[in-house]
Amino acid sequence: MTHQQPGPPGPAPRKRISPLTIAVGVAVIIAVVLVIILLISLLKPSPEPPITAPPSSSASTSPGAERPKSQPADCPDVQVISVPGTWESKSTDDPYNPTFNPNSLMLKISAPLQKAFPDSRADVWTTPYVAQLSNPVAIPPDGQASYEKSRTEAYDKSIAKITKVYEKCKLTGFVLMGFSQGAVVAGDIAGEIAAGKGPIPAENVLGVGLISDPRREPGDAPTAGPNPPGVGVEKAYGGFAFGSLALRGGRPGGFGVLKDRTVSLCGMRDPICNQPKDIFQTGELAKTLPELQKVLTGNSHALYATTTDWAANGQTATQWMLGWARGVIDKAPKPPHS
């Protein structure tokens, strides 16, 4: 009886991709495309918009450094740093009389503050920066500055101003404010100060006011008006990078010791600060994509000067933030001058 030798093994059977796997893959692609569209077209603060390394903290700025008993007569009691949003500023704009975008959302807060207080009480300074966000898929390139370059310029200039004031005026209190891309910058600086890594001690920060923070996480700071359950677009898509567009995620440590001095406002239908959580988690796409579509529908990112999607006691977000800032300045100490 003879035995036939087995022949060479045949090709392995091809694995079939299940319809569910295909659906999940398509959903992920859709989500990625949506975030690209979101950041390109929805970060604009109004429908008609007209890198250097940060300085390291020195021992003199540490919270344990001895504070003087008085400061020079030309030091303001309060230094306000206002960081405009995307397409609300330019690098050469006048920080005391910004004119690049008269419809700037932050101008509705900073301009009345300037009129309400003498310079000796509150010096209101608006960060001048390129304030752009290039389309990473534009062919040919659109000529706009990348988000990373734009936010870095705003950060560097804000840090430089804060450092310059503090070097001379150790008793001056600071109020940091920002909208959208500007809220990222003001919030990042506040987070670094809270962690002891900023240009001034945390005790010198009187308040931090953010409108539509792309790195927002509910619970990181007190709020007023609506309190959406979602997170900022940078938190939702943290680690996502496409060409010149890169998102950093949430802020490690949040606002720390500055939490109770920080306010963060966000509208329910603003996709910049209210993205569905865990959108890329397995099994969550079927739920979060409809939520994302709901947020994108009727996008309210440009409407904080109205009560369309954000209101508190009949006030718009800009009116509320102005009142908050005035209250902080009114209660600020008046340091002795020498």
C-alpha positions in Angstrom: 0.0 0.0 0.0 1.5 3.2 -1.1 1.0 6.6 0.6 0.8 9.7 -1.6 3.0 12.5 -0.3 1.1 15.7 0.5 1.7 18.5 -1.9 2.8 22.0 -1.0 0.4 24.0 1.0 -2.0 26.1 -1.0 -2.5 29.8 -0.5 -4.0 30.8 2.9 -7.6 31.7 2.7 -8.1 35.5 2.4 -9.6 37.1 5.4 -12.8 38.8 4.7 -13.2 42.3 6.1 -16.5 42.5 7.9 -19.0 45.3 7.0 -18.7 46.5 10.6 -14.9 47.1 10.2 -15.5 48.9 6.9 -18.1 51.1 8.5 -15.9 52.0 11.5 -13.0 52.8 9.1 -15.3 55.1 7.0 -16.6 56.7 10.1 -13.0 57.5 11.3 -12.2 59.0 7.9 -15.3 61.1 8.0 -14.4 62.3 11.5 -10.9 63.3 10.4 -12.3 65.2 7.4 -14.8 66.9 9.7 -12.1 68.2 12.0 -10.1 69.5 9.1 -13.1 71.4 7.8 -13.9 72.5 11.3 -10.5 74.1 12.0 -10.3 75.7 8.6 -13.7 77.2 8.3 -15.1 77.5 11.8 -12.3 79.2 13.7 -13.2 82.5 12.1 -14.5 84.9 14.8 -16.7 86.8 12.3 -18.1 86.2 8.8 -16.1 89.2 7.4 -12.6 88.9 8.7 -10.7 91.6 7.1 9.3 80.9 16.7 11.0 81.5 19.3 11.4 79.5 22.5 9.6 80.9 25.6 11.8 82.6 28.1 12.6 80.4 31.1 11.4 81.4 34.6 14.0 83.0 36.8 14.3 82.8 40.6 13.0 86.4 40.8 9.6 85.3 39.5 9.1 82.4 41.9 6.3 82.6 44.4 8.8 82.4 47.2 10.7 85.5 46.1 10.5 88.4 48.5 8.0 91.0 47.4 8.9 94.7 47.6 6.7 97.0 49.7 6.2 99.5 46.9 6.8 99.9 43.2 7.6 102.7 40.7 4.9 105.3 40.3 4.4 104.6 36.6 3.5 100.9 37.2 -0.2 100.1 36.7 -2.2 98.5 39.5 -3.5 96.0 36.9 -2.1 94.8 33.6 -4.7 93.4 31.3 -3.5 91.1 28.5 -6.2 90.5 25.8 -5.5 87.9 23.1 -7.8 88.2 20.0 -9.0 85.2 18.0 -8.3 84.0 14.5 -8.4 86.8 11.9 -8.9 89.4 14.7 -5.3 90.7 14.7 -2.1 91.2 12.7 1.5 91.3 13.8 1.9 95.0 13.4 -1.4 96.0 15.0 -1.2 98.7 17.7 -1.6 96.9 21.1 -3.2 100.0 22.6 -5.4 100.9 19.7 -5.9 97.8 17.6 -7.6 98.6 14.3 -7.0 95.6 12.0 -10.4 94.1 12.7 -13.0 96.6 14.1 -15.4 93.6 14.5 -13.0 91.8 16.8 -14.8 90.0 19.6 -12.2 90.8 22.2 -12.3 94.5 21.2 -15.9 94.6 22.5 -14.3 93.8 25.9 -11.0 95.5 25.9 -12.1 98.9 24.4 -14.8 99.5 27.1 -12.2 98.5 29.8 -9.8 101.1 28.5 -12.6 103.8 28.8 -13.6 102.6 32.3 -10.3 102.9 34.0 -7.3 105.3 33.9 -4.1 103.8 32.7 -2.6 104.0 36.2 -5.4 101.6 37.4 -5.6 99.2 34.4 -3.2 99.1 31.5 -5.1 97.3 28.7 -2.8 95.7 26.2 -3.9 93.6 23.1 -1.5 91.0 21.8 -0.6 91.8 18.1 0.0 88.6 16.2 -0.6 87.1 12.7 -3.8 85.4 13.9 -4.2 83.0 11.0 -4.8 79.4 10.4 -3.7 77.9 7.0 -5.7 75.3 5.2 -3.4 72.2 5.3 -4.9 70.7 2.1 -5.1 73.9 0.0 -3.5 73.5 -3.5 -1.8 75.8 -4.1 -1.0 76.8 -0.5 -3.3 79.7 0.7 -0.4 81.8 1.9 -1.8 81.9 5.5 0.4 81.3 8.5 0.1 77.9 10.1 -1.9 77.4 13.3 1.3 76.5 15.1 3.2 79.5 13.9 0.3 81.8 14.7 -0.3 80.6 18.2 3.5 80.6 18.9 3.8 84.3 17.9 0.8 85.2 20.2 2.3 83.2 23.1 5.8 84.7 22.7 4.6 88.3 22.5 2.2 87.9 25.4 5.0 86.3 27.5 7.4 89.1 26.6 4.9 91.8 27.6 4.1 90.0 30.9 7.7 89.5 31.7 8.6 93.2 30.9 5.9 94.5 33.2 6.7 92.1 36.0 10.4 92.9 35.9 9.7 96.5 36.8 6.3 96.1 38.6 6.4 93.2 41.1 3.1 94.2 42.8 1.0 94.6 39.6 -1.8 92.2 39.2 -2.6 90.5 35.9 -5.8 89.7 34.1 -5.4 87.4 31.1 -8.2 87.1 28.5 -8.7 85.5 25.1 -11.1 84.2 22.5 -10.8 81.1 20.4 -7.1 80.9 19.3 -6.5 83.7 21.8 -8.1 81.6 24.5 -5.6 78.8 23.8 -2.8 81.2 24.4 -4.2 82.9 27.5 -5.2 79.6 28.9 -1.8 78.0 28.2 0.0 80.9 29.9 -2.3 80.6 32.9 -1.7 76.9 33.1 2.1 77.3 33.1 1.9 80.1 35.8 -0.3 77.8 37.9 2.4 75.0 37.6 5.2 77.4 38.6 6.6 77.5 35.1 5.4 80.9 33.9 6.8 84.4 33.8 5.1 85.6 37.0 4.0 84.0 40.3 0.5 82.7 40.6 -0.2 85.2 43.3 0.1 88.0 40.8 -2.7 86.6 38.6 -6.1 88.3 39.5 -8.2 86.5 36.9 -8.3 84.5 33.6 -11.2 84.9 31.2 -11.6 82.5 28.3 -14.3 82.5 25.6 -14.5 79.4 23.4 -11.3 77.7 24.5 -10.2 75.0 22.0 -8.5 73.1 24.9 -11.6 73.3 27.2 -12.4 70.5 29.6 -15.6 70.8 31.7 -14.7 71.1 35.3 -11.3 72.7 34.7 -12.7 76.2 35.4 -15.9 77.8 36.7 -18.3 78.9 34.0 -21.5 81.0 33.5 -24.4 80.5 31.1 -24.5 77.2 29.3 -22.1 74.4 30.4 -21.8 72.0 27.5 -20.8 68.5 28.2 -18.3 68.3 25.4 -14.6 69.2 25.2 -12.6 71.6 23.1 -11.6 70.6 19.6 -7.9 70.3 20.6 -8.8 68.0 23.5 -11.1 65.9 21.3 -8.6 65.4 18.5 -5.4 65.7 20.6 -2.4 64.3 18.7 -4.0 64.7 15.3 -1.6 66.2 12.8 -2.1 66.9 9.1 0.6 68.9 7.4 0.9 72.2 9.2 -2.1 71.5 11.4 -1.3 69.9 14.8 -3.5 69.7 17.9 -2.0 69.3 21.3 -4.8 67.8 23.4 -5.9 69.1 26.8 -3.8 71.1 29.3 -1.8 68.9 31.6 -2.8 69.9 35.2 -5.6 72.2 34.0 -5.4 75.6 35.8 -4.2 74.3 39.1 -4.2 76.9 41.8 -5.7 79.4 39.4 -8.9 77.4 38.8 -11.0 79.5 41.1 -9.7 82.7 39.4 -10.5 81.4 35.9 -13.8 81.5 34.0 -14.4 79.6 30.8 -17.5 80.4 28.6 -18.7 78.1 25.8 -21.9 77.9 23.8 -23.8 74.7 23.3 -23.5 74.8 19.5 -19.9 76.0 19.3 -17.8 73.2 17.8 -14.5 74.8 18.8 -15.2 74.3 22.6 -17.9 71.7 22.6 -16.9 68.5 20.8 -18.2 65.1 21.7 -15.9 63.2 24.1 -14.1 60.0 23.1 -15.1 60.3 19.4 -12.4 57.8 18.3 -13.1 55.3 21.0 -14.2 51.8 19.8 -18.0 51.6 19.8 -18.5 55.3 20.4 -18.5 56.6 16.8 -22.1 55.6 16.2 -23.1 57.9 19.1 -20.6 60.7 18.8 -20.8 61.4 15.0 -24.5 62.4 15.3 -23.5 64.6 18.2 -20.8 66.2 16.2 -23.2 66.8 13.3 -25.7 68.4 15.8 -23.0 70.7 17.1 -21.8 71.7 13.6 -25.4 72.5 12.6 -26.0 76.1 13.4 -22.4 76.7 14.5 -22.4 79.6 17.0 -18.7 80.3 17.2 -19.0 83.8 15.8 -22.1 84.7 17.9 -20.8 85.5 21.4 -21.7 89.1 21.0 -25.3 88.0 20.7 -27.6 85.8 22.9 -28.3 83.3 20.1 -26.5 80.4 21.7 -24.9 81.9 24.9 -26.7 84.1 27.5 -26.6 84.7 31.2 -29.2 86.9 32.8 -29.9 88.4 29.4 -26.3 89.3 28.8 -24.1 88.2 25.9 -20.8 86.5 26.5 -18.9 89.7 25.7 -21.1 91.7 28.1 -20.7 89.1 30.8 -16.9 89.0 30.4 -16.7 92.8 30.4 -18.6 92.9 33.7 -16.4 90.1 35.2 -13.2 91.9 34.2 -14.4 95.2 35.6 -15.3 93.5 38.9 -11.8 91.9 39.1 -10.1 95.2 38.5 -12.4 97.0 40.9 -11.4 94.6 43.7 -7.7 94.6 42.8 -5.3 95.9 45.4 -3.7 99.3 45.0 0.0 98.8 45.6 2.0 101.6 47.2 4.1 103.6 44.8 7.6 104.9 45.5 
